[in-house]
Amino acid sequence: MITLGIYLPWFIRNTERFRLQHTSFQGQRIHFNLEASELLVYAIVAYFGTLLTLGLAGPWMLNWGLKLFINNIEIDGNLALDQVTAVASDGSAMGDDLAVAYDIDLGF
């Protein structure tokens, strides 16, 4: 169990790197440059920081982790962000069906 915890950041980094490098947006490739040692430091500090503050530091640690991942993503070339638009949708009744199936009262 001890070695699994030590190697876990490298596994997570390699998994995310593989997933992102096999993803493209508008024909541009995505690169993930996070070092596993940075992820290991984050995991240790986040674990003990959240534990020692009885969970109060949890939101800050989560924000730090998301920022760590997002800041290490690069996209080749320039994106045409003006072509990205929102599409109106009438929605679906899936949420209503799930609420009925699980007998959840939404209060509407």
C-alpha positions in Angstrom: 0.0 0.0 0.0 2.8 2.4 0.7 4.4 2.2 -2.7 1.0 2.4 -4.4 0.5 5.8 -2.8 4.0 7.0 -3.9 3.5 5.9 -7.5 -0.1 7.2 -7.8 0.9 10.7 -8.9 2.9 9.3 -11.8 0.0 7.1 -12.8 -2.4 10.0 -12.7 -0.1 12.2 -14.7 0.6 9.6 -17.3 -3.2 8.8 -17.6 -4.1 12.5 -18.0 -1.2 13.1 -20.4 -2.3 10.2 -22.6 -6.0 11.3 -22.6 -5.2 14.9 -23.4 -2.6 14.1 -26.1 -5.1 12.0 -27.9 -7.7 14.8 -27.8 -7.9 17.7 -30.3 -10.0 20.9 -30.4 -10.5 22.6 -33.8 -7.8 20.4 -35.2 -5.2 21.5 -32.6 -3.4 19.0 -30.4 -3.4 19.4 -26.6 -0.3 18.9 -24.5 -0.1 18.2 -20.7 3.1 19.4 -19.1 2.5 18.6 -15.4 5.4 17.0 -13.6 4.6 14.1 -11.3 6.7 15.6 -8.6 4.5 18.7 -8.6 1.5 16.4 -8.3 3.1 14.5 -5.4 3.8 17.7 -3.5 0.2 18.8 -4.1 -1.2 15.5 -2.9 0.9 15.5 0.3 0.1 19.1 1.2 -3.6 18.8 0.2 -4.0 15.7 2.3 -2.3 17.0 5.5 -3.7 20.5 5.0 -7.2 19.3 4.8 -6.7 16.8 7.6 -5.1 19.3 10.0 -7.7 22.0 9.4 -10.6 19.5 9.8 -11.7 19.9 6.2 -11.7 23.7 6.2 -8.8 23.9 3.7 -10.6 21.4 1.4 -12.0 24.1 -1.0 -8.6 25.8 -1.2 -6.8 22.6 -1.9 -9.3 21.6 -4.6 -8.9 25.0 -6.2 -5.1 24.6 -6.1 -5.3 21.2 -7.7 -7.6 22.4 -10.5 -5.3 25.4 -11.1 -2.3 23.1 -11.2 -4.0 20.9 -13.9 -5.3 23.8 -16.0 -2.1 25.8 -15.9 -0.2 22.8 -17.3 -2.4 22.3 -20.4 -1.2 23.8 -23.7 -2.9 23.9 -27.1 -0.8 24.0 -30.3 -1.5 27.0 -32.6 -4.3 29.6 -32.4 -7.9 28.8 -31.7 -10.8 30.5 -33.4 -12.7 31.1 -30.3 -15.2 33.4 -32.1 -16.5 30.3 -33.8 -17.5 28.7 -30.5 -21.1 29.4 -29.9 -23.9 28.3 -27.6 -26.7 26.2 -29.1 -30.2 26.7 -27.6 -31.9 23.5 -26.5 -35.4 22.7 -25.3 -33.9 20.3 -22.8 -35.1 16.9 -22.0 -37.2 15.1 -19.5 -34.5 12.9 -18.3 -34.1 14.7 -15.0 -37.9 14.4 -14.4 -37.8 10.7 -15.2 -34.9 10.1 -12.8 -36.7 12.1 -10.0 -39.8 10.0 -10.5 -37.8 6.7 -10.7 -35.9 7.5 -7.4 -39.0 9.1 -5.7 -37.2 12.4 -5.2 -39.4 15.4 -4.5 -38.0 18.5 -6.2 -40.5 20.8 -4.7 -41.9 22.1 -8.0 
